Amino acid sequence: MSFSLYFKMCNVCSDCQCQNYYTFFTFHLCLCVCLYRCVGVSFGLLCILQVVLNISLRLSLAFQCFYHIDNMLMFKKDIPSCTSCSLSLFQKGWVHFRSSFYYISSTEKTWQESRDDCVSRGADLMIIDSQEEQDFTRRFSKDMWIGLTDRAQEGTWRWVDGTLLQRSYWDNGAPNDMSGEEDCAEIIDEDVENSWNDWPCDRQIHWICEKKMAP
């Protein structure tokens, strides 16, 4: 390698004045000094980058923390009303299961009278839309009206919220309209999985109301 090339390489570190020397030792010494300076600058930049990343991470965590705190404060506002409502229902004899409260009557009424009573309580006749909810009804040893009827159209069973019946738990042979005009559904007093029966709506039996709580 020619000395002129050495001089060009050393120009990046002019204060070394390595162009005044013509030995390989001096040149390499100058080059090492330049490399150390480059390494020092690079290390400094890495430190600055690390500080910037740490600050960005802390800011991100702080924003997330403020977001969750804000949500918790909003949720906290609803707690008193929810708690008050739940305590009131418990005191009035309602039974809690999952996301709903249930009221089981101690008297007997027709299907429509039963529904009117549920509505007056801020609820409606029970809608059974899961296996777990069906199993829940088996703990009550009563014939009870539920919110299912085909009064609007014979053979088309709908819940009181207007939805069509999808999954059913009819007793063996039901619905059969055996007595004529059996347009309302009841749960029979038997500890079996399929406990629904169609029954004349003007018959008087117990009933079960359901009040869904806000999610």
Helices and strands as residue ranges (DSSP letters): H 3-10, G 11-16, G 18-20, H 24-91, E 95-97, E 100-104, H 111-120, E 124-125, H 131-137, E 144-149, E 158-159, E 184-187, E 196-199, E 206-212
